[in-house]
Amino acid sequence: MGRLQDKVAIITGGTSGMGRDTAYVFAEEGAKVVITGRNEARAKEVVENIESNGGEALYVIADMTNRDELKQIVDKTVEAFGTVDILFNNAGILSTTPTMQIELDEWDAAMQVNVTSALTLTKLVAPLMKEKGNGIIINTGSIAGTSARWGPVGYCTSKHAMSGLTKALARELGPEIRVNAILPGAIATAMLDSAGGEDAMEPMKQMSPLKRIGRGREIGTVALFLATDDSSFITGQLIRVDGGVDV
Ligand SMILES: NC(=O)c1ccc[n+]([C@@H]2O[C@H](COP(=O)([O-])OP(=O)(O)OC[C@H]3O[C@@H](n4cnc5c(N)ncnc54)[C@H](OP(=O)(O)O)[C@@H]3O)[C@@H](O)[C@H]2O)c1
């Protein structure tokens, strides 16, 4: 029996990178997984992979900036699987433009995708979780969510906001719901590729005691820990998964 047997998990940004790898980890542990994103071909592929391994999954195409589509994610999950046990607010975008050049459209998009969508989805699932007496919310922050060293203004500010959101939600939604954030360092995903790939991360690798960048599955296994009773006394925490780059 899997460690998430019959639990229902929504994973935003499940069409790529660490969200996709977490979907595979959760499904292997028996969860019914709902992945979201905008790219239907990739969404289909993830669901097919899970199903071909005997798991249960569905996708909902939704833009994190569209409140009606966010509501659809929760509605379709409840329609298909009856409830929501785990919400992984993982979708995110980079914003790399420095302060004097950044346009407010870029700033607003970073805030909406990286933070506001997490609040909106939390507000939609929290009543269900409260009513049944338990629930898990995991947010994807970043090491740019505790230091300005790792991200320019839009990304850094949105990820600091995600850190604050995590703590505020943990305080407000307990005792039924535990809320934690994973703060990844450099992880090999499409986002990392768009920032120059592994080569561009060479200085970061050298700063890390582990001398490498991380893999999406190494985020998935930490998300699994946070989603199970193995972490039953942990809430409001920002868990760095970064190869020790700042130690
Ligand atoms: N990779 C790293 O080194 C790193 C480090 C620290 C933190 N993070 C964070 O980790 C999370 C996952 O990123 P990743 O590295 O796995 O990147 P990724 O491979 O680019 O995946 C990003 C995911 O977010 C979804 N997404 C982006 N914008 C969206 C929008 N407007 N509406 C709906 N979905 C949207 C994408 O789905 P579609 O393309 O299908 O829309 C995709 O599934 C993000 O929050 C990111 O900030 C990454």
The ligand as an SDF file (V2000), in Angstrom:
LIG
                    3D

 48 52  0  0  0  0  0  0  0  0999 V2000
   14.3240   25.0560  -11.6180 N   0  0  0  0  0  0  0  0  0  0  0  0
   14.8690   25.7410  -10.6570 C   0  0  0  0  0  0  0  0  0  0  0  0
   16.1010   25.8350  -10.5600 O   0  0  0  0  0  0  0  0  0  0  0  0
   13.9910   26.4180   -9.6150 C   0  0  0  0  0  0  0  0  0  0  0  0
   14.6280   26.9620   -8.4920 C   0  0  0  0  0  0  0  0  0  0  0  0
   13.8400   27.5390   -7.4970 C   0  0  0  0  0  0  0  0  0  0  0  0
   12.4710   27.5420   -7.6120 C   0  0  0  0  0  0  0  0  0  0  0  0
   11.8690   27.0190   -8.7160 N   0  0  0  0  0  0  0  0  0  0  0  0
   10.4050   27.0260   -8.7750 C   0  0  0  0  0  0  0  0  0  0  0  0
    9.9440   25.7250   -9.0000 O   0  0  0  0  0  0  0  0  0  0  0  0
    8.6330   25.7750   -9.5950 C   0  0  0  0  0  0  0  0  0  0  0  0
    8.5790   24.8190  -10.7650 C   0  0  0  0  0  0  0  0  0  0  0  0
    9.4770   25.2730  -11.7530 O   0  0  0  0  0  0  0  0  0  0  0  0
   10.3210   24.2980  -12.6980 P   0  0  0  0  0  0  0  0  0  0  0  0
   11.7350   24.6080  -12.4670 O   0  0  0  0  0  0  0  0  0  0  0  0
    9.8240   22.9090  -12.5660 O   0  0  0  0  0  0  0  0  0  0  0  0
    9.9700   24.9720  -14.0920 O   0  0  0  0  0  0  0  0  0  0  0  0
    9.2430   24.4790  -15.4260 P   0  0  0  0  0  0  0  0  0  0  0  0
    9.7780   23.1570  -15.8420 O   0  0  0  0  0  0  0  0  0  0  0  0
    9.3570   25.6450  -16.3280 O   0  0  0  0  0  0  0  0  0  0  0  0
    7.7370   24.2890  -14.9730 O   0  0  0  0  0  0  0  0  0  0  0  0
    6.9060   25.3850  -14.6850 C   0  0  0  0  0  0  0  0  0  0  0  0
    5.4830   24.8960  -14.5990 C   0  0  0  0  0  0  0  0  0  0  0  0
    4.6370   26.0160  -14.2680 O   0  0  0  0  0  0  0  0  0  0  0  0
    3.5720   26.0600  -15.1970 C   0  0  0  0  0  0  0  0  0  0  0  0
    3.1710   27.4430  -15.4600 N   0  0  0  0  0  0  0  0  0  0  0  0
    3.9870   28.5030  -15.6910 C   0  0  0  0  0  0  0  0  0  0  0  0
    3.2510   29.6030  -15.9210 N   0  0  0  0  0  0  0  0  0  0  0  0
    1.9540   29.2320  -15.8510 C   0  0  0  0  0  0  0  0  0  0  0  0
    0.7200   29.9070  -16.0230 C   0  0  0  0  0  0  0  0  0  0  0  0
    0.6450   31.2240  -16.3140 N   0  0  0  0  0  0  0  0  0  0  0  0
   -0.4270   29.2070  -15.9000 N   0  0  0  0  0  0  0  0  0  0  0  0
   -0.3780   27.8880  -15.6250 C   0  0  0  0  0  0  0  0  0  0  0  0
    0.7450   27.1750  -15.4340 N   0  0  0  0  0  0  0  0  0  0  0  0
    1.9000   27.8470  -15.5590 C   0  0  0  0  0  0  0  0  0  0  0  0
    4.0880   25.4050  -16.4630 C   0  0  0  0  0  0  0  0  0  0  0  0
    2.9980   24.8360  -17.1630 O   0  0  0  0  0  0  0  0  0  0  0  0
    2.6770   25.1410  -18.7200 P   0  0  0  0  0  0  0  0  0  0  0  0
    3.9540   25.4060  -19.4020 O   0  0  0  0  0  0  0  0  0  0  0  0
    1.9730   23.8920  -19.1760 O   0  0  0  0  0  0  0  0  0  0  0  0
    1.7610   26.3020  -18.6740 O   0  0  0  0  0  0  0  0  0  0  0  0
    4.9810   24.3000  -15.9000 C   0  0  0  0  0  0  0  0  0  0  0  0
    4.2360   23.1470  -15.6260 O   0  0  0  0  0  0  0  0  0  0  0  0
    8.3980   27.2350   -9.9180 C   0  0  0  0  0  0  0  0  0  0  0  0
    7.5780   27.8190   -8.9280 O   0  0  0  0  0  0  0  0  0  0  0  0
    9.7850   27.8440   -9.8690 C   0  0  0  0  0  0  0  0  0  0  0  0
    9.7610   29.2190   -9.5760 O   0  0  0  0  0  0  0  0  0  0  0  0
   12.6160   26.4710   -9.7300 C   0  0  0  0  0  0  0  0  0  0  0  0
  1  2  1  0
  2  3  2  0
  2  4  1  0
  4  5  1  0
  4 48  2  0
  5  6  2  0
  6  7  1  0
  7  8  2  0
  8  9  1  0
  8 48  1  0
  9 10  1  0
  9 46  1  0
 10 11  1  0
 11 12  1  0
 11 44  1  0
 12 13  1  0
 13 14  1  0
 14 15  2  0
 14 16  1  0
 14 17  1  0
 17 18  1  0
 18 19  2  0
 18 20  1  0
 18 21  1  0
 21 22  1  0
 22 23  1  0
 23 24  1  0
 23 42  1  0
 24 25  1  0
 25 26  1  0
 25 36  1  0
 26 27  1  0
 26 35  1  0
 27 28  2  0
 28 29  1  0
 29 30  1  0
 29 35  2  0
 30 31  1  0
 30 32  2  0
 32 33  1  0
 33 34  2  0
 34 35  1  0
 36 37  1  0
 36 42  1  0
 37 38  1  0
 38 39  2  0
 38 40  1  0
 38 41  1  0
 42 43  1  0
 44 45  1  0
 44 46  1  0
 46 47  1  0
M  CHG  2   8   1  16  -1
M  END
$$$$
